[in-house]
Amino acid sequence: MRYLLLALVLAVSLVGGFYFRGDVDHSVSVPTVIVLSVCVVAADLLGPPKSRSGRIAAAVVAGLLFAVGWHLGGRELETAIGDCAQRAEEVRAALAEHRQHTGSYPESRDELEGLAWPGERLLRGSPLRYMRTEDGYLLWYQDGALRFSATHEHELSVERQYR
């Protein structure tokens, strides 16, 4: 049972790194540090009970798996953001076509038939967001401090967000 729990902690460490790095905010958040810390401590506690070096190795493996997940989550996010940048005009064209056929923009992106939404990711969905407004729509996604947005009147543009 102990090793089953250790395997679960190691899996959570890998998935946790993947999930938290997949956030569009590139800073290391408090929940990220908490999950990493809990995984490392749990791996240490669940490691071989009579072998201190085995317990340390389990904790190191948990940290390394978190780092691997972090790297893979970052690569997935970069790919998703690139897809959003490349296909934003395709989405705008689909929205214009929808309006031409129905007389209004869709309430949600799910109403766009025949369009695979850009940037879909395994655990977090697409960074590209859609919102219908009173007179049109707003498309946007964020890459760190950069916010990319487009409307029914304007192509994709970028703005730096200051905190």
ABEGO torsion letter per residue (X at the ends): XAAAAAAAAAAAAAAAAAAAAABABABBBAAAAAAAAAAAAAAAAABBAABAAAAAAAAAAAAAAAAAAAAAAAAAAAAAAAAAAAAAAAAAAAAAAAAAAAGBBBABAAABBGBBBBGBBAAAEBABBBBBBAAEBBBBBBBEABBBBBBAABBBBBBBBBX
